[in-house]
């Protein structure tokens, strides 16, 4: 299961990165999932800012989503007390490993790029995210493995994951919702139609989050979403400043809307390829939530159904398999998830 989760995360992340921050309508016209589409040079930003998205990018590379998930797994594997500082250490180690191998850091890092470059301390990064009404989605994107832990650890560890970089209430809730969705689908073997209900019963949601997820849970089937419903799910459409990136129809780089989109796609999917397609076709920051949905569904149903060309082009396949194997064999982790099927 763990190997399939990590490979699913990498596939969703890498395929999604090619059309990241494209408008929903553009994606639906140009992406049929029969081949990789690299549209990063078409991202609608000022010419001088386009380099942020295109420099040192190669098709089929995974981004910070997979990289930081690996760092979180390495923290769990370390045998050390799971803490904010340990996570930051492991994320930086994984970033530096990729940089040493490639000669450059991976694409996709938001506020953590300030920390990696030395422009800001980790405390300054945390202060930046702490009181934002729209905290970034990194805590959600890296929390899938936490759903494999013992029940009493999931919410605690998910909060630590968020607070390591985004000590923001909605970021914490997003991390907890994704971890609980992972547990529900992978460990409980629950019907995905009820994944949002499970989050209501296991996460202490605030009123804002309750109201949002209640509306998401009432949305029509994916194929029938209308303009008003896209706005409920993704926020104002097209995306408005200060949400990143403004001016396109899709899901912004926001913890709450990312978690809501993930839960909605899981609710409306039966296999990993369907989850991947529905994630990408929502538009916006698609690599982040495609990595989550594809990873969770691949852990439940395996990679069957995902096109072979996607599986054949997974970056660092042997390395990902080694990380997954260590995660599975680690005694401390297996003790934490005892009595649960992996």
MOWO-V937168 format. One record per residue. N is the residue number from 0. RES is the residue in one small letter. PHI is phi in whole degrees, 0 to 359 (999 if undefined). D_FIRST is the distance of its C-alpha to the first C-alpha in Angstrom with 1 decimal. Layout:
N:RES:PHI:D_FIRST
N:RES:PHI:D_FIRST
This chain:
0:x:999:0.0
1:x:296:3.8
2:x:299:5.5
3:x:296:5.2
4:x:301:6.2
5:x:293:8.8
6:x:292:10.0
7:x:297:10.4
8:x:301:12.3
9:x:296:14.4
10:x:294:15.3
11:x:300:16.4
12:x:296:18.2
13:x:292:19.9
14:x:294:21.0
15:x:297:22.1
16:x:298:24.0
17:x:295:26.4
18:x:241:27.7
19:x:304:27.2
20:x:62:30.2
21:x:265:31.6
22:x:295:33.3
23:x:308:31.6
24:x:293:34.4
25:x:297:34.4
26:x:300:30.7
27:x:293:31.2
28:x:273:34.1
29:x:243:32.7
30:x:241:28.9
31:x:244:27.9
32:x:68:24.5
33:x:265:25.9
34:x:202:26.3
35:x:283:25.8
36:x:242:28.4
37:x:253:29.7
38:x:243:32.0
39:x:295:31.9
40:x:285:35.6
41:x:260:36.3
42:x:300:35.1
43:x:277:38.1
44:x:227:39.3
45:x:300:42.6
46:x:310:42.9
47:x:289:43.1
48:x:262:39.7
49:x:295:37.9
50:x:301:37.3
51:x:303:34.8
52:x:264:32.4
53:x:249:33.5
54:x:293:34.4
55:x:60:32.0
56:x:252:29.6
57:x:234:28.3
58:x:307:26.5
59:x:78:22.7
60:x:286:22.5
61:x:279:20.0
62:x:247:21.8
63:x:299:21.9
64:x:300:19.0
65:x:289:16.4
66:x:302:18.8
67:x:285:19.1
68:x:296:15.4
69:x:298:15.3
70:x:300:18.4
71:x:296:17.0
72:x:299:14.2
73:x:297:17.0
74:x:295:19.1
75:x:297:16.6
76:x:286:16.5
77:x:292:20.3
78:x:82:21.3
79:x:274:23.8
80:x:298:24.6
81:x:291:22.5
82:x:213:25.2
83:x:299:26.4
84:x:292:28.1
85:x:296:25.2
86:x:299:23.0
87:x:301:25.9
88:x:300:26.3
89:x:289:22.8
90:x:294:22.9
91:x:292:26.3
92:x:299:25.1
93:x:291:22.4
94:x:298:25.0
95:x:292:27.5
96:x:298:25.3
97:x:297:24.8
98:x:295:28.5
99:x:294:29.5
100:x:286:27.6
101:x:261:28.8
102:x:93:32.0
103:x:201:31.2
104:x:281:28.8
105:x:296:26.1
106:x:287:27.1
107:x:109:26.4
108:x:292:27.3
109:x:269:29.6
110:x:296:31.4
111:x:294:29.4
112:x:297:31.2
113:x:296:34.4
114:x:292:33.0
115:x:297:31.7
116:x:278:35.1
117:x:88:37.1
118:x:290:38.7
119:x:221:37.6
120:x:280:36.4
121:x:295:33.2
122:x:294:35.5
123:x:292:37.1
124:x:297:33.8
125:x:298:33.0
126:x:297:36.5
127:x:296:36.1
128:x:273:33.1
129:x:304:34.4
130:x:247:36.7
131:x:292:35.7
132:x:288:35.6
133:x:229:32.9
134:x:298:30.6
135:x:299:28.2
136:x:264:24.6
137:x:303:23.0
138:x:302:21.9
139:x:290:19.9
140:x:291:18.4
141:x:249:16.8
142:x:261:15.8
143:x:305:12.3
144:x:298:10.7
145:x:292:13.6
146:x:290:12.3
147:x:269:10.1
148:x:280:13.5
149:x:300:16.1
150:x:309:17.9
151:x:285:21.1
152:x:260:19.7
153:x:298:18.0
154:x:295:21.3
155:x:297:22.9
156:x:291:20.4
157:x:295:20.2
158:x:293:24.0
159:x:298:24.1
160:x:303:21.8
161:x:291:24.3
162:x:293:27.4
163:x:298:26.7
164:x:228:27.9
165:x:228:28.7
166:x:286:30.4
167:x:231:31.0
168:x:305:30.6
169:x:290:29.0
170:x:293:26.6
171:x:298:25.5
172:x:297:25.2
173:x:295:23.1
174:x:300:20.7
175:x:292:20.5
176:x:296:20.2
177:x:292:17.1
178:x:298:15.5
179:x:289:16.6
180:x:297:15.4
181:x:299:11.9
182:x:300:12.4
183:x:297:14.1
184:x:283:11.8
185:x:270:8.4
186:x:262:10.2
187:x:283:13.5
188:x:56:12.4
189:x:284:15.6
190:x:290:17.7
191:x:299:17.4
192:x:299:21.2
193:x:247:21.5
194:x:294:19.2
195:x:291:22.4
196:x:301:24.0
197:x:295:21.2
198:x:296:21.9
199:x:300:25.5
200:x:273:25.0
201:x:239:22.9
202:x:239:24.4
203:x:278:28.1
204:x:285:28.9
205:x:279:32.3
206:x:296:34.7
207:x:300:34.0
208:x:291:30.2
209:x:301:30.9
210:x:297:33.4
211:x:295:31.2
212:x:293:28.1
213:x:298:30.5
214:x:292:31.9
215:x:299:28.5
216:x:293:27.6
217:x:264:30.9
218:x:296:30.5
219:x:289:30.9
220:x:303:28.4
221:x:311:27.1
222:x:295:29.4
223:x:255:32.4
224:x:302:32.1
225:x:251:35.6
226:x:303:37.1
227:x:297:37.4
228:x:288:33.9
229:x:300:32.5
230:x:292:34.7
231:x:299:33.3
232:x:288:29.7
233:x:251:30.3
234:x:88:33.6
235:x:308:36.9
236:x:238:36.8
237:x:296:37.4
238:x:305:35.8
239:x:249:38.6
240:x:300:39.3
241:x:271:38.2
242:x:294:34.7
243:x:258:33.3
244:x:271:34.3
245:x:283:37.1
246:x:95:38.6
247:x:234:35.7
248:x:272:34.1
249:x:161:30.5
250:x:270:28.3
251:x:282:29.7
252:x:279:28.1
253:x:227:28.3
254:x:303:25.9
255:x:294:27.0
256:x:291:27.1
257:x:295:23.8
258:x:298:22.1
259:x:298:24.2
260:x:295:23.4
261:x:300:19.6
262:x:298:20.1
263:x:294:22.5
264:x:294:20.4
265:x:301:17.4
266:x:300:20.1
267:x:252:21.4
268:x:234:18.5
269:x:244:16.8
270:x:202:14.3
271:x:294:13.2
272:x:291:16.4
273:x:297:18.5
274:x:296:17.2
275:x:299:17.8
276:x:298:21.3
277:x:294:22.3
278:x:293:21.4
279:x:298:23.4
280:x:287:26.2
281:x:284:26.9
282:x:80:28.3
283:x:90:28.8
284:x:279:26.2
285:x:286:23.6
286:x:294:21.4
287:x:294:20.4
288:x:277:19.4
289:x:293:18.0
290:x:295:15.6
291:x:291:14.5
292:x:294:14.6
293:x:293:12.9
294:x:297:10.0
295:x:296:9.6
296:x:289:10.2
297:x:292:8.0
298:x:296:4.9
299:x:278:7.1
300:x:244:8.8
301:x:80:7.5
302:x:273:10.3
303:x:302:12.9
304:x:102:15.9
305:x:286:15.7
306:x:306:18.9
307:x:299:18.8
308:x:296:21.1
309:x:287:18.5
310:x:294:15.9
311:x:292:18.8
312:x:252:20.0
313:x:300:17.1
314:x:288:19.0
315:x:55:18.2
316:x:305:15.4
317:x:298:16.0
318:x:294:16.2
319:x:299:13.0
320:x:295:11.2
321:x:294:13.5
322:x:299:12.7
323:x:295:9.0
324:x:297:10.1
325:x:295:12.8
326:x:301:10.9
327:x:288:8.9
328:x:271:12.3
329:x:302:14.6
330:x:297:16.7
331:x:299:17.7
332:x:293:14.3
333:x:296:13.3
334:x:294:16.8
335:x:291:16.2
336:x:250:13.2
337:x:301:14.9
338:x:69:15.4
339:x:234:12.0
340:x:283:9.2
341:x:259:5.9
